[in-house]
Amino acid sequence: MPAGIHLKRARTYRPDPDVYEKAKAAVAEVDSDMNAYINAFLLWLIHETDELPTRPPKLPPS
């Protein structure tokens, strides 16, 4: 496939930078990635699944 051509059109999502950094660390903790998590939540939202993705254990307040 030539560079710059993708199967799916890009979507714009602009999360809060602090939240995004925390989320990246959280998905890495459960051996996943942000794209897989967002897609899993969207599937749950549209009732394609009843399962939410795994999340890491809550850390004690620092």
Jmol script that loads the backbone (N, CA, C; Angstrom):
load data "model"
ATOM      1  N   MET A   1       0.846  -1.167   0.000  1.00  0.00           N
ATOM      2  CA  MET A   1       0.000   0.000   0.000  1.00  0.00           C
ATOM      3  C   MET A   1       0.898   1.239   0.000  1.00  0.00           C
ATOM      4  N   PRO A   2       0.651   2.188  -0.889  1.00  0.00           N
ATOM      5  CA  PRO A   2       1.474   3.399  -0.922  1.00  0.00           C
ATOM      6  C   PRO A   2       1.348   4.199   0.370  1.00  0.00           C
ATOM      7  N   ALA A   3       2.429   4.892   0.715  1.00  0.00           N
ATOM      8  CA  ALA A   3       2.421   5.706   1.930  1.00  0.00           C
ATOM      9  C   ALA A   3       1.333   6.771   1.846  1.00  0.00           C
ATOM     10  N   GLY A   4       0.674   7.022   2.953  1.00  0.00           N
ATOM     11  CA  GLY A   4      -0.334   8.064   3.008  1.00  0.00           C
ATOM     12  C   GLY A   4      -1.739   7.592   2.681  1.00  0.00           C
ATOM     13  N   ILE A   5      -1.900   6.362   2.231  1.00  0.00           N
ATOM     14  CA  ILE A   5      -3.226   5.839   1.923  1.00  0.00           C
ATOM     15  C   ILE A   5      -3.615   4.856   3.023  1.00  0.00           C
ATOM     16  N   HIS A   6      -4.751   5.112   3.642  1.00  0.00           N
ATOM     17  CA  HIS A   6      -5.201   4.268   4.748  1.00  0.00           C
ATOM     18  C   HIS A   6      -6.567   3.683   4.426  1.00  0.00           C
ATOM     19  N   LEU A   7      -6.863   2.576   5.062  1.00  0.00           N
ATOM     20  CA  LEU A   7      -8.159   1.937   4.851  1.00  0.00           C
ATOM     21  C   LEU A   7      -9.296   2.723   5.487  1.00  0.00           C
ATOM     22  N   LYS A   8      -9.010   3.395   6.590  1.00  0.00           N
ATOM     23  CA  LYS A   8     -10.053   4.130   7.306  1.00  0.00           C
ATOM     24  C   LYS A   8      -9.637   5.591   7.457  1.00  0.00           C
ATOM     25  N   ARG A   9     -10.621   6.457   7.335  1.00  0.00           N
ATOM     26  CA  ARG A   9     -10.372   7.886   7.480  1.00  0.00           C
ATOM     27  C   ARG A   9     -10.036   8.221   8.934  1.00  0.00           C
ATOM     28  N   ALA A  10      -9.103   9.135   9.149  1.00  0.00           N
ATOM     29  CA  ALA A  10      -8.727   9.544  10.500  1.00  0.00           C
ATOM     30  C   ALA A  10      -9.868  10.312  11.162  1.00  0.00           C
ATOM     31  N   ARG A  11     -10.006  10.153  12.471  1.00  0.00           N
ATOM     32  CA  ARG A  11     -10.990  10.882  13.257  1.00  0.00           C
ATOM     33  C   ARG A  11     -10.235  11.802  14.215  1.00  0.00           C
ATOM     34  N   THR A  12     -10.819  12.915  14.536  1.00  0.00           N
ATOM     35  CA  THR A  12     -10.174  13.846  15.448  1.00  0.00           C
ATOM     36  C   THR A  12     -10.759  13.682  16.840  1.00  0.00           C
ATOM     37  N   TYR A  13      -9.912  13.385  17.781  1.00  0.00           N
ATOM     38  CA  TYR A  13     -10.286  13.263  19.181  1.00  0.00           C
ATOM     39  C   TYR A  13      -9.217  13.990  19.971  1.00  0.00           C
ATOM     40  N   ARG A  14      -9.594  14.955  20.766  1.00  0.00           N
ATOM     41  CA  ARG A  14      -8.627  15.750  21.508  1.00  0.00           C
ATOM     42  C   ARG A  14      -8.889  15.651  23.009  1.00  0.00           C
ATOM     43  N   PRO A  15      -8.373  14.597  23.631  1.00  0.00           N
ATOM     44  CA  PRO A  15      -8.581  14.468  25.078  1.00  0.00           C
ATOM     45  C   PRO A  15      -7.722  15.478  25.842  1.00  0.00           C
ATOM     46  N   ASP A  16      -8.098  15.713  27.069  1.00  0.00           N
ATOM     47  CA  ASP A  16      -7.288  16.537  27.950  1.00  0.00           C
ATOM     48  C   ASP A  16      -5.891  15.921  28.022  1.00  0.00           C
ATOM     49  N   PRO A  17      -4.824  16.700  27.857  1.00  0.00           N
ATOM     50  CA  PRO A  17      -3.465  16.129  27.839  1.00  0.00           C
ATOM     51  C   PRO A  17      -3.100  15.322  29.081  1.00  0.00           C
ATOM     52  N   ASP A  18      -3.503  15.790  30.266  1.00  0.00           N
ATOM     53  CA  ASP A  18      -3.184  15.041  31.490  1.00  0.00           C
ATOM     54  C   ASP A  18      -3.924  13.714  31.538  1.00  0.00           C
ATOM     55  N   VAL A  19      -5.186  13.734  31.156  1.00  0.00           N
ATOM     56  CA  VAL A  19      -5.986  12.506  31.138  1.00  0.00           C
ATOM     57  C   VAL A  19      -5.397  11.527  30.126  1.00  0.00           C
ATOM     58  N   TYR A  20      -4.990  12.027  28.965  1.00  0.00           N
ATOM     59  CA  TYR A  20      -4.435  11.166  27.925  1.00  0.00           C
ATOM     60  C   TYR A  20      -3.154  10.471  28.403  1.00  0.00           C
ATOM     61  N   GLU A  21      -2.284  11.210  29.072  1.00  0.00           N
ATOM     62  CA  GLU A  21      -1.039  10.612  29.562  1.00  0.00           C
ATOM     63  C   GLU A  21      -1.329   9.523  30.594  1.00  0.00           C
ATOM     64  N   LYS A  22      -2.282   9.780  31.479  1.00  0.00           N
ATOM     65  CA  LYS A  22      -2.657   8.768  32.478  1.00  0.00           C
ATOM     66  C   LYS A  22      -3.282   7.548  31.807  1.00  0.00           C
ATOM     67  N   ALA A  23      -4.100   7.785  30.782  1.00  0.00           N
ATOM     68  CA  ALA A  23      -4.742   6.680  30.067  1.00  0.00           C
ATOM     69  C   ALA A  23      -3.713   5.842  29.318  1.00  0.00           C
ATOM     70  N   LYS A  24      -2.723   6.480  28.707  1.00  0.00           N
ATOM     71  CA  LYS A  24      -1.668   5.722  28.014  1.00  0.00           C
ATOM     72  C   LYS A  24      -0.944   4.796  28.989  1.00  0.00           C
ATOM     73  N   ALA A  25      -0.650   5.299  30.171  1.00  0.00           N
ATOM     74  CA  ALA A  25       0.015   4.470  31.175  1.00  0.00           C
ATOM     75  C   ALA A  25      -0.903   3.333  31.624  1.00  0.00           C
ATOM     76  N   ALA A  26      -2.188   3.616  31.769  1.00  0.00           N
ATOM     77  CA  ALA A  26      -3.139   2.592  32.222  1.00  0.00           C
ATOM     78  C   ALA A  26      -3.282   1.473  31.204  1.00  0.00           C
ATOM     79  N   VAL A  27      -3.404   1.805  29.920  1.00  0.00           N
ATOM     80  CA  VAL A  27      -3.552   0.734  28.925  1.00  0.00           C
ATOM     81  C   VAL A  27      -2.270  -0.074  28.791  1.00  0.00           C
ATOM     82  N   ALA A  28      -1.131   0.570  28.984  1.00  0.00           N
ATOM     83  CA  ALA A  28       0.135  -0.172  28.940  1.00  0.00           C
ATOM     84  C   ALA A  28       0.213  -1.164  30.095  1.00  0.00           C
ATOM     85  N   GLU A  29      -0.354  -0.797  31.243  1.00  0.00           N
ATOM     86  CA  GLU A  29      -0.349  -1.690  32.417  1.00  0.00           C
ATOM     87  C   GLU A  29      -1.103  -2.982  32.169  1.00  0.00           C
ATOM     88  N   VAL A  30      -2.118  -2.943  31.321  1.00  0.00           N
ATOM     89  CA  VAL A  30      -2.906  -4.147  31.033  1.00  0.00           C
ATOM     90  C   VAL A  30      -2.558  -4.718  29.659  1.00  0.00           C
ATOM     91  N   ASP A  31      -1.380  -4.327  29.163  1.00  0.00           N
ATOM     92  CA  ASP A  31      -0.839  -4.887  27.923  1.00  0.00           C
ATOM     93  C   ASP A  31      -1.756  -4.627  26.726  1.00  0.00           C
ATOM     94  N   SER A  32      -2.196  -3.380  26.568  1.00  0.00           N
ATOM     95  CA  SER A  32      -3.061  -3.014  25.462  1.00  0.00           C
ATOM     96  C   SER A  32      -2.593  -1.685  24.879  1.00  0.00           C
ATOM     97  N   ASP A  33      -3.443  -1.061  24.077  1.00  0.00           N
ATOM     98  CA  ASP A  33      -3.115   0.245  23.512  1.00  0.00           C
ATOM     99  C   ASP A  33      -4.375   1.107  23.448  1.00  0.00           C
ATOM    100  N   MET A  34      -4.179   2.393  23.241  1.00  0.00           N
ATOM    101  CA  MET A  34      -5.284   3.337  23.269  1.00  0.00           C
ATOM    102  C   MET A  34      -6.326   3.028  22.191  1.00  0.00           C
ATOM    103  N   ASN A  35      -5.896   2.668  21.004  1.00  0.00           N
ATOM    104  CA  ASN A  35      -6.836   2.378  19.915  1.00  0.00           C
ATOM    105  C   ASN A  35      -7.760   1.213  20.280  1.00  0.00           C
ATOM    106  N   ALA A  36      -7.200   0.157  20.827  1.00  0.00           N
ATOM    107  CA  ALA A  36      -8.012  -0.998  21.214  1.00  0.00           C
ATOM    108  C   ALA A  36      -9.019  -0.605  22.301  1.00  0.00           C
ATOM    109  N   TYR A  37      -8.600   0.211  23.245  1.00  0.00           N
ATOM    110  CA  TYR A  37      -9.502   0.636  24.317  1.00  0.00           C
ATOM    111  C   TYR A  37     -10.634   1.496  23.792  1.00  0.00           C
ATOM    112  N   ILE A  38     -10.308   2.474  22.968  1.00  0.00           N
ATOM    113  CA  ILE A  38     -11.349   3.351  22.434  1.00  0.00           C
ATOM    114  C   ILE A  38     -12.347   2.538  21.622  1.00  0.00           C
ATOM    115  N   ASN A  39     -11.870   1.630  20.793  1.00  0.00           N
ATOM    116  CA  ASN A  39     -12.779   0.789  20.004  1.00  0.00           C
ATOM    117  C   ASN A  39     -13.634  -0.099  20.904  1.00  0.00           C
ATOM    118  N   ALA A  40     -13.059  -0.636  21.967  1.00  0.00           N
ATOM    119  CA  ALA A  40     -13.830  -1.476  22.895  1.00  0.00           C
ATOM    120  C   ALA A  40     -14.936  -0.665  23.577  1.00  0.00           C
ATOM    121  N   PHE A  41     -14.632   0.549  23.988  1.00  0.00           N
ATOM    122  CA  PHE A  41     -15.656   1.396  24.603  1.00  0.00           C
ATOM    123  C   PHE A  41     -16.744   1.760  23.606  1.00  0.00           C
ATOM    124  N   LEU A  42     -16.374   2.035  22.364  1.00  0.00           N
ATOM    125  CA  LEU A  42     -17.371   2.368  21.352  1.00  0.00           C
ATOM    126  C   LEU A  42     -18.281   1.179  21.064  1.00  0.00           C
ATOM    127  N   LEU A  43     -17.724  -0.023  21.018  1.00  0.00           N
ATOM    128  CA  LEU A  43     -18.549  -1.212  20.821  1.00  0.00           C
ATOM    129  C   LEU A  43     -19.521  -1.403  21.980  1.00  0.00           C
ATOM    130  N   TRP A  44     -19.063  -1.144  23.201  1.00  0.00           N
ATOM    131  CA  TRP A  44     -19.941  -1.228  24.360  1.00  0.00           C
ATOM    132  C   TRP A  44     -21.046  -0.165  24.267  1.00  0.00           C
ATOM    133  N   LEU A  45     -20.671   1.048  23.868  1.00  0.00           N
ATOM    134  CA  LEU A  45     -21.615   2.158  23.781  1.00  0.00           C
ATOM    135  C   LEU A  45     -22.758   1.888  22.806  1.00  0.00           C
ATOM    136  N   ILE A  46     -22.457   1.217  21.697  1.00  0.00           N
ATOM    137  CA  ILE A  46     -23.494   0.952  20.692  1.00  0.00           C
ATOM    138  C   ILE A  46     -24.125  -0.433  20.864  1.00  0.00           C
ATOM    139  N   HIS A  47     -23.913  -1.032  22.022  1.00  0.00           N
ATOM    140  CA  HIS A  47     -24.530  -2.315  22.378  1.00  0.00           C
ATOM    141  C   HIS A  47     -24.093  -3.479  21.484  1.00  0.00           C
ATOM    142  N   GLU A  48     -22.877  -3.405  20.965  1.00  0.00           N
ATOM    143  CA  GLU A  48     -22.326  -4.533  20.198  1.00  0.00           C
ATOM    144  C   GLU A  48     -21.721  -5.569  21.149  1.00  0.00           C
ATOM    145  N   THR A  49     -21.448  -5.151  22.384  1.00  0.00           N
ATOM    146  CA  THR A  49     -20.911  -6.044  23.402  1.00  0.00           C
ATOM    147  C   THR A  49     -21.372  -5.556  24.767  1.00  0.00           C
ATOM    148  N   ASP A  50     -21.376  -6.445  25.742  1.00  0.00           N
ATOM    149  CA  ASP A  50     -21.679  -6.054  27.111  1.00  0.00           C
ATOM    150  C   ASP A  50     -20.414  -6.027  27.965  1.00  0.00           C
ATOM    151  N   GLU A  51     -19.285  -6.346  27.354  1.00  0.00           N
ATOM    152  CA  GLU A  51     -18.022  -6.411  28.090  1.00  0.00           C
ATOM    153  C   GLU A  51     -17.225  -5.127  27.928  1.00  0.00           C
ATOM    154  N   LEU A  52     -16.847  -4.563  29.058  1.00  0.00           N
ATOM    155  CA  LEU A  52     -15.948  -3.419  29.037  1.00  0.00           C
ATOM    156  C   LEU A  52     -14.518  -3.933  29.096  1.00  0.00           C
ATOM    157  N   PRO A  53     -13.575  -3.189  28.545  1.00  0.00           N
ATOM    158  CA  PRO A  53     -12.179  -3.641  28.597  1.00  0.00           C
ATOM    159  C   PRO A  53     -11.645  -3.648  30.032  1.00  0.00           C
ATOM    160  N   THR A  54     -10.671  -4.476  30.252  1.00  0.00           N
ATOM    161  CA  THR A  54     -10.029  -4.585  31.561  1.00  0.00           C
ATOM    162  C   THR A  54      -9.324  -3.284  31.902  1.00  0.00           C
ATOM    163  N   ARG A  55      -9.352  -2.939  33.165  1.00  0.00           N
ATOM    164  CA  ARG A  55      -8.581  -1.766  33.565  1.00  0.00           C
ATOM    165  C   ARG A  55      -7.649  -2.161  34.692  1.00  0.00           C
ATOM    166  N   PRO A  56      -6.552  -1.425  34.857  1.00  0.00           N
ATOM    167  CA  PRO A  56      -5.589  -1.784  35.899  1.00  0.00           C
ATOM    168  C   PRO A  56      -6.157  -1.510  37.279  1.00  0.00           C
ATOM    169  N   PRO A  57      -5.572  -2.122  38.304  1.00  0.00           N
ATOM    170  CA  PRO A  57      -6.036  -1.853  39.675  1.00  0.00           C
ATOM    171  C   PRO A  57      -5.835  -0.378  40.019  1.00  0.00           C
ATOM    172  N   LYS A  58      -6.716   0.132  40.843  1.00  0.00           N
ATOM    173  CA  LYS A  58      -6.622   1.528  41.257  1.00  0.00           C
ATOM    174  C   LYS A  58      -5.419   1.711  42.166  1.00  0.00           C
ATOM    175  N   LEU A  59      -4.634   2.741  41.879  1.00  0.00           N
ATOM    176  CA  LEU A  59      -3.465   3.037  42.710  1.00  0.00           C
ATOM    177  C   LEU A  59      -3.894   3.891  43.896  1.00  0.00           C
ATOM    178  N   PRO A  60      -3.232   3.703  45.022  1.00  0.00           N
ATOM    179  CA  PRO A  60      -3.557   4.559  46.170  1.00  0.00           C
ATOM    180  C   PRO A  60      -3.210   6.018  45.856  1.00  0.00           C
ATOM    181  N   PRO A  61      -3.924   6.961  46.464  1.00  0.00           N
ATOM    182  CA  PRO A  61      -3.631   8.377  46.210  1.00  0.00           C
ATOM    183  C   PRO A  61      -2.199   8.720  46.559  1.00  0.00           C
ATOM    184  N   SER A  62      -1.615   9.594  45.753  1.00  0.00           N
ATOM    185  CA  SER A  62      -0.204   9.957  46.032  1.00  0.00           C
ATOM    186  C   SER A  62      -0.097  11.258  46.778  1.00  0.00           C
TER     187      SER A  62
END
end "model"
wireframe off; spacefill off
backbone 0.3
color backbone group
